Amino acid sequence: MLKPKFLILLTLSVLVLTVGIASAQDVTSIRFGTINDPAVERVNQLLVENFKSLHPDIEVNVEYIPGADLVSTYTTQAAAGTLPDVIWLADLFVVPFAQSNIVFDMEPLAEADANFDLSDIYDNLLGLSRVNGEGLYMVPSSYDVVTMYYNKSMFEAAGAPLPTAEWTWADYTAACKTILEATGNYCFANGGGLPTFEWWAWVVPFVSGHGGSLLAEDGTTVTVNSPESLAGFQAYVDMWTTDGIAQPLDFDAGGNCFLVGKCATAFFIPGLMSALRALEPQPFEWDVQVVPSHPQGKFTGMGTYGYAVSANAQSPELAWEFVKHLASADAQRAIAANYAGTPLLRSLREDPAIVDLAAPPENITAFIENGENGILPTYFPGECGSLYAGQISQEIKDALEAAILGVSSVEDAFNAANENIQACLNESAG
Amino acid sequence: MTDLALSRTPPKRNPHFWRDTLRGYLFILPVVLGLIIWTFGPMLASAYYSLTDYKIVGEPVFVGFKNYVELFTRDRLFGQSLSVTVRYAIMYMVIGQVVSLMIALLLTQRVRGLGIFRTFFYLPIIVPYVASAVLWRYLLNKDFGPINAVLQGLGLPAINWLGSPESALFSMVIMSVWTGAVTTIIYVAGLQHVPDELYDAAKIDGASGVQRFFSVTIPMLSPTIFFNVVTGFIGSFQFFVPAFVMTDGGPVKSTYFYNLNLYEKAFKWLEMGYASAMAWVLFIIILVLTLFIFRSSPLWVYYDGEAQS
């Protein structure tokens, strides 16, 4: 027989507990997963501050993830159904994350949102956020097209002409040879904080620039060993082998070869501006220029980071509100003012707040002008990977490395790569 | 008399037998549970996953032995990474054991400051593996590395230690020998247990220093060598961190170790089923190799006192 006092206590406890649970359910919070990187911290803050101003009653819990653990963290969270509502990602993750159902297709939300104009974002950049041209799996942060940074002081000291918008790669090579002879410094920086030699955003434009492609129009035939593609790969490899103007693969500059003043140029996205401007005092004069022309015209790669609504978002609409601010004029102006990127909105192309930013770089509009030269990474069907990961990137990297180190000719290396990739695609297609 | 009487008394059953037994099991329970949950559980799970197409996200799809067949028939990197690992293991076992034994011999000499020397040789152990790898990447740098500076100071040409496919693997061996102080310490302990009277007897018989080394030291040290060879081979096949940090498998896959390949398949390509199959193949290779070394031990390992038995 239970005592009445105990029964009263039990009833009260159950009531308190029930009320507690009910009030906890009323508190809405949003989880935001991002990398632990100072380069994106300002953008993270912008998004969080904006969201808090719109929803002061909603808590934003930021979860920092080490960059190296990003893929394993997101995939295990996705497997457990515990992904944060909003996640940071980069272009290289868009296709695998979309295919693994880690990110949510935001296109319906974007189209239904009267305050969001998808058509104002440059088309080619938006391609980085889509899977084979479909969906919207990332809101990009900046018009991140690979553009040429050059060490003005080094060019002038060597007596080499300064890059112009009309330059061809032959002009670039000639100037670089002058610099190499006069100063002993290399031209084409790679590795040491920059991407390594196999970055698609450097290599594929050479292939396109010589009329080649990695995949035929049928989308299933590999063409990395077509005469045009081989010509492109050869021109790229020549920077190491014939001309000796690229930073050798085993040359340790003690950091980013361009930043430490041992390489005359760096081909990179606008974000490098902030790192360069942070050097105090400025060790050399520098500026930017659009990429040189290949025989078939100007081509360059792109690569950016952004944010997405995750597949586990409790409220995709709320998460979308958080993410979409990135593509607002205010956020884009703030990113540009920090020299962390170039506005991705067409409507800001001539915006004085951006084009009149203090030098360096003097020629800041080169980033936008260069934008139209930006191409997308080739999309490969099946399960053979992409230009970022898996067997396809492995085969191209191995072939390039063998050719650059003189272990194999470009033709032999890419014939083997072609055969291996094709075999994988055929098997994948069943 | 009393002792004899005591020894004939039948042993009394411990009145607290069950309580003590239960306590014993409770004490080892955390370790046993840990082994079951965190070691055997994942091992069994990986055995199952090795028979599936599993990419973490989504359900594993059973594919039978497809992953194993693919490994042995289609994956060129499997053979290449296995070849690199085997070549490294052989080089490391030969050079590493010889160098460690030589250093151990020096560290057992009666010289002043022996403790300082022993500390000096043990130091690499307390340096984290990643830090060691970064340090050696600097030491072996082609352009400004101290090792090449010394070589050039002696009038010798600089070597592209990590940048050349011919020398990169050997550079890994050099680094591993430096970090292999545990092997040296075990040899030092083994050498200290060789009885002095055996050396004295050999001296009286007129044995030279070299003869004493091969006829006394090596046989008496053979159980220690056996231990170091077994653990060394297992460690060689699990080599990963320096290759990951120093060369990322390059140049031209010359340092693309088996475990680096496995890591990339699992965490870069997210092919967990395939990587599990690779892990099991590695496990079987190590198991067979270890069994072979054990089986061969009666031919070359001498245990003190076995002649009498």
Interface residues (C-beta under 8 A of the other chain):
Chain A: V71 S72 T75 T76 A78 A79 P96 S100 N101 I102 P248 L249 D250 F251 D252 G254 G385 A389 G390 Q391 Q394 D398 E401 A402 L405 V407 N420 A423
Chain B: K55 I56 V57 G58 R74 R76 L77 N141 K142 D143 F144 N160 L162 G163 S164 P165 G250 P251 V252 K253 F267 K268 W269 L270
